[in-house]
Amino acid sequence: MVAMYTIFGRQVGSHHLAMGVLATLFTGSYIGFGGGSKKATQAPPINASSPDEADFIQNFLKQADASEKAAKH
């Protein structure tokens, strides 16, 4: 026999209560530890003293990324 409990005026079996507790526990932990969507990383701001220097830095970074992608294959 199963132990029966009266909840809100209805008879509920102990096995139903156990399944409800486990479902709530696992669902809560899945939502809690699931994390959010991953955002693209942003580069730090370029603090250049002139627009030419800012352009040079951006071009250098683009070339470095391109050479890194070519080296990985």
N, C-alpha and C positions, 0 to 999 in steps of 0.2 A: 504494500500500500504506500501511497504517497502522502506526505504530510500536507494538509490543506490549511490555508490561511484565508481569513476574511478580510478583503481589501475593498473599500468603497461598497460594502454590502454584497460583494460577490466572492465566491469560493475560488481561490487560485492555488494551483499546485506548486510545491516547492521547486520542482524542476523548471516551471515557467518563470518563476522569480529568478532562478539562477541564470537561465538563458538571457533574460532581460538585463540583468546586471552585467554579464559578460559582453553582451552586444553594446551596451552603453559605454563600457570601459574601452573596448577596442575601437569603437567609432570615435569616441572623444580623443583617444590617443592618436588615431590616424589624422584627424582634423588638426589637432594641436601640433603634431610633429611633422605634418605634411609640408610646411613651409609655403612661402608665397611664390609668385612667378619671379623668375630670374630676370633682372634688368641688365641691360647692356652697361658695361663699365665705361665710365667717362674718364677721359684723360684730364690731368690737372690743367688749370688754366695757364696759358702762355703769357708770362709777364715780360714782354719785349719792350725795349725803349723806342723802337721805330717800326713802322709797318714793314720795311724791308727785312728787318731782323725776324719779325713774326712769320713772314713768308718763307724765309730761309729755314726756320725751325720746322714749319709744317711740311715743306718739301723734303727735308731730311728725314722726318718721321715716316713719311709715305714711302721713301726709298728704302728705309730700314725694314718696314713691314713687308714690302715687295720682295726684298732679298731674303727675308726670313721664310716667307712662304715658298720661294723657289728652292731654298735649301732643304725644306722638309720633304718635298715630293710625296 
